[in-house]
Structure formats: C-alpha cells, structure tokens
Amino acid sequence: MNLDQLKIDAFKKESGAIITIQELLRGRDPEFDAAKTIRLVRHADNRPVKIIDGKEVKGSLYQLYRYDKPTFLNYQKEQERKKFENVDYIVSFIGERGTKARFVGVYKVGNKVPSPYTADNIICDMDIVEAFEPLTHCVVIDWGKSTVSWCQDYYTNPKKVVRIDDGFEDADGIPRFTSYADVILNFDELKAVINSPYDNPWQTVLKSVNCIYLIADRATGRHYVGSTYGESGIFGRWETYVKTNGHGDNKELKKLHAADASYPKNNFQWSILEVLPLNISPDQAVDRENIFKQKILSREHGYNSN
C-alpha cells in the first residue's frame, strides 16, 4: 500500500519536519511496504502494577524493555481484539518525556488466539523484522498532541522524526548522560552507572560535583530529599545506595527494604534537584537540603525523618 505523500508533505510543511518515520522506514522491506494494515504503537503504561501473562509485574514499560525484554515482549503480544485482529505489522515505540517516543522495532504480526487472561483481548505472535534493526533505539519521534491515542494507523498519522542518536544505551545497559538536570535513574540504571567503566562519562560527572538529590517512590508518590558533600561528590553517596540495595542506610527507607528487599529496586528513582560545588561544606549542603525538604514537604508527607 502506498503512503499518501501529499499528506506527508503537508504535514512536514506544517510541523517543520525534515523527515517522517514513514519516509525513514520506506523501502527497507517490500512485504512491509505492501502491508494493508500497520499500527503505530507507543508504549507508555504508567500503572505501577501490570498484568502480564496473568501475573502481576511491577515497574515501568521503559524499565521492562531495558532490563527484562522477554516480559516486555509478552506485554506487547497481548492486545485488544478490536484494534489488532486484522493487523499485519506494528511499528513499536517506547514513550519518553513529554510527547517523544523512541523506535524499538517493526514486528510482523502472525497467529492470533484469544487471551486466556483478559476477555476481548488476543495474544499475537510477533516477530522482529530484521530489515529495520539498524534504526532500532536510534530514532526518536514526536508522537504529537494526541498522546492518549497510544495505537494509531500508520498510513494516516505521519510522525515527525526529531532526533537520530546513539540510542538510550552506550554499553552494558548504561544510559547516556546528557546533563545533571536530566538525570532520572531507576535502581538498575543507578547500579549500571555506579559500576560503569572508568572511561564512561558518568564516573567523571558524578565525582565532579555535589548535589541535592531526590528519591521518588513511584508506587506511593512519597519523596526523600538528601544532600551530598565531600571529595567523592555525588558518586560517593549514590554508591552507598547501590551497595545497600537501595536504602542507603536511611531510617525510613530501611524499613521499606526490611519489609520487602525488592521494594527500592522496583519503585525508587533518583534525580538531581540542584548541583552544588565539590568543595561545599557539610553545613552548607545540609542548609540547602533543608530548603528543599520544606519546598517538597518531604518530612510531613515523605520519607525524611529529620
């Protein structure tokens, strides 16, 4: 089936796009180009618990794709019958910040059977199409304003390619560092960063400054605010979280860990609220920490006990 090039050209003119995902994928696989029904799928299910293969699974889809891809693929295979019973291919994306989405592959949809877990769902065989592998992880699109429409028709919904980069992994599951302000790490990512090779930029950037940091509990929305100070910078403090499987010897966080040792791994994320000089004194760092505790109310409604 031919793409409507006139519609794509009009979309590019309106959006300022240089190229659309439809144009980028065209000509790489003849069967895909001729397919009757293709769906664009943006995975961004933010529920803390998902039912996959009839079992409860914690963690974001982004985290599952990065660190438990078989479970992610099983999630992708179960879909609503009314949306997928006649689909030939899906073009799959992982939702990133805002309306951005990262390309994670084209999948050919094969045999479909009723789901034994959810009424009105089907489970589809899905095979990755190797012709598109060179683009996997590297292409970021703007999904557009209708982000709630996670499943859209490929032929009638042009998507602007906003970036082609090296992917969200440099090596061994280590996310790419862009800036202190952009740091958001789950436990698996934090562990990969702390244990990264010395030639990885994370080692340098985390040892170069101190900070006020935030631990957010994705399951409850509660927060913990902390500060780092000393010659080892952020790295030294965050290394303790890795060595203690997420609690960092914090009183309230240790209680959660004692009740469920996997809780920090499944629910915590680390981010940086403010960068501080490497030579900042402990008293100065704690003063800044207290300001953020007041702003966020992390004593009253979070995990800070002092």
N, C-alpha and C positions, 0 to 999 in steps of 0.2 A: 504494500500500500504506500502510495506516495504522500509525503508530508506536504502540507499546504504552504509552499514557500512564500506566497503573497502574505499570508497571515504572519509567518515568521518575520518577514521583512518589516511589516508594520509594527510588530511587537518590538523588534530591535530598535527601530527609529524612536518609538515612544519611551522605551526603558533605557536607552543608551547602551544596550548590549553590543559587544563586539561579535559574540558567537553564542548560540544557544546549545543546550545539551543535546537537542535533537540533531543539530548540524554536526556536533562533535562525534556523535555515535554513528552517523550515517556512513554507509559504505564499508563497514568493518565486518559485516556478516550478512550474506544475501538472504538467509532464511529470516533473520530478524527484520531486515528492511521490508520483506514481503508479508510480515505477520499482520493479521487482521485486527487483533485486539492486544494492546500493550497498556499496562498500567504503570504510572509513576507512583512510587510508594515512599513516603517519608516516615521513618520510624522515630517516634518521639513520645512513647508511652511513659508518662512520668509517675504512674502509680507505684508506690513503694513495694507492693507485692503484686506479682503477676502469676496467672495460672498457665503453666507451660507443660504439656504432656500430662495434664491432670494434677500437677503438683505445684505448690506454692514456691515461687522463686523471687528472691529479693534482689534489689539493685536496678540501676537504670539500664535501658537497652544499649546505650553507649558503652557502659561498663561490660555488659554481657558480650557485645561484639568484640571488644578489645581483649577480654580475658577468658571468656567462655563461649567461643564461637559456635560450637555444636548446639548449645542451648538456645542461643540467638536464632540459629537457622531453624530449629524446631518451632520457635515462636513465629517466625516468618511463614512457615509452611501452613499454619492453621489460620484460615481467613474466612470472612463472611461469604456464604454461598452466593448471595445476590450480586456481590462485587466481583467474584473470581471464578464463577463456574464456566465462563467462556473465554477466560484469559489465556493467551498464548505465551506471553513473556511479562516479566516485571523488571522495571529499572529501579533499583533499590538504593535508598539513601538513609543515612543516619542524621537526625536532626542535630544541629549545633546551635550556637547562640542566636537569639532573635529568629529571623526567618531563613537563616542559612542552613544548608544541608550538604553533607559530603557523600559523594558517589561511592557505593560499596559493591557494585556489580550488576550485571544483567543476568537474570535467571530465566531459563526456559521452563515453563510450567508443563508438567506431564500429567500422569494419572491423578484423578481426584476422587476421594472417598469421603463419606460422611464422618464427621468428627465424633468419636465416642465420648468426648468430654463436654461439648457445648452444642446445644441444639441450634440448627440453622447455620452451623459452620461446616467447612470441609477442610480436609488435610490434603495438600497438594505436593506431589513430587516436584522438586525444584533442583535443576542442575545449572551450575555456573557456566556461562558462555565464555570460553577462553579468549575469544577474539577481543574482548573488552578489558582483559586483565591489565594491560599497560596503563589504563586510566584509573584503575581501582585505587581508592583512597586519595587520589591526587586532585580530583576535580571537586570544586565547591560551587554550588549554585545558590541563587536566591529563590526560595520557594514561592515568594510573593506574599501578599496580604492574607490570602485565604489559608493560613497555616492549619486551621482546624480541618481542612479537607486533606487528610493525610494520603488519600488514594485518589488519583486523578487520571484522566485519559491522556495518553502520551501524545496523540496526534493533535489534540486541540488545545493543549496547555503548554506553550513554549516557556522554557525556563532559562533565565539569564545565567551564563557562566560568569561568576565574579572573580574566580581565582583558580589557578592551577599551581599547586605547590608540591612539596616532597611527601605529602601525606601527614597523618597525625602521629606517625611513629618515625623516630630516627633509627632506632635499633633496639631490639630486645624489649619492645613494649614501652619504651621511654617516650613520653610526649615531648613535643618540640617546645622549647622555651621561646616566648615572644617578648614578654615584658612582665615585670613584677605585678603590675595592675591586672594582668590577665591570668594569673596563676589560680587555678582551681584544680585540686588534686584529690581523687579518692584514695583509699588506702593502698590499693595495688599500684597506682601510679606513684604515690609517695614513696613506696618501697622501691620501685624501679629507679626513681630519681636518686634516692639516697645511696643505693647500691650501684649506681651507674659508673662507668669507667672514668678515670681522671681526665681524659681528654673530652668528656662530654661537657657542654657549657653549663649544665646545672650545677656541677661541683663548684665552678668559679663564681657563678652569680649568687648562690646561696651562702657562700663563705665571705662575700664581699660587703654585705650589709646586714644590719639587724632589722627588726620589724615588729609591728603589732600584727598579730595573726588571728584568724577566726577559724574555729572548728564548728561546722554546722552539722546538725543531726537531721538528715533528710527524712527520717521517719517521723520525727516529732516537731521539727522546726525550732528546737531549742539550740542555744549557742554557747560556746565557750570562747572567751577572749583571753589571749596570752601575749606575752612580750618575749623578745629575745635580746640578750646583751652578752658581750664578751667577744673574744677574738675569733671564735669559730662561727659567728654570725647565725643566720637562720639555720644553717646546716646542722650545727651542733644540737640545737633544741629539737628540731624535727627528726634528727637521727634517733633521739630517745623514744619518740612515738613508734618508730619502726621496730626498735628493739623490744618494746613492751607490747607489741601487737595492738597499738592504737591508743592506749590510755595515757601514756607519758607520765605516769605516777601522779596524775591529777586526782584529787579525792573523789569527786563525783563521777568522773569518767571511769575510775577503777571499779566503782560499784556496778556500772553497766557491764563492764568486762567480766566481773565476777559472776554476774547472773547469766551472761551469755558471752563466751570468749570470742565469738564471731561477730558480735554487735558492732564494734568500731569498724571492722573490715567491711561490713555490709552497709553501714549507714553514715559514716563520717566523711566529711570532705574538708580539706584545708585550703585556706586562701589568705591573701595578704591585704590588710586594711591600710597600712601605712609603712613606708620604708624609713628606717632610722639609720644614723651613721654607725659605722662599725665601732667607733670609739665612744659611743654613748655610755653614760654611767648607769648602773642598775637603778638608782633612784629616778633618774630622768626617764628611763624606759618604763618604769612602773607608773610614774605620773601620767604618761601618755596612755598606758594600758587602762588606767582608772577612768580616763576621759571616755574611752570607747565603751567601757563597761556601763557607764552612765548613759551614753547615747543608745546603746542596744538593749539596756535593761537586762544584762546577762546575769546579774545577781538575783534580781527579782523573778525572772522568767527563764533563766538558763542554767548553766552548769557551774558558774563561778560562785564559790562559797566564801570568798574574802573580798 
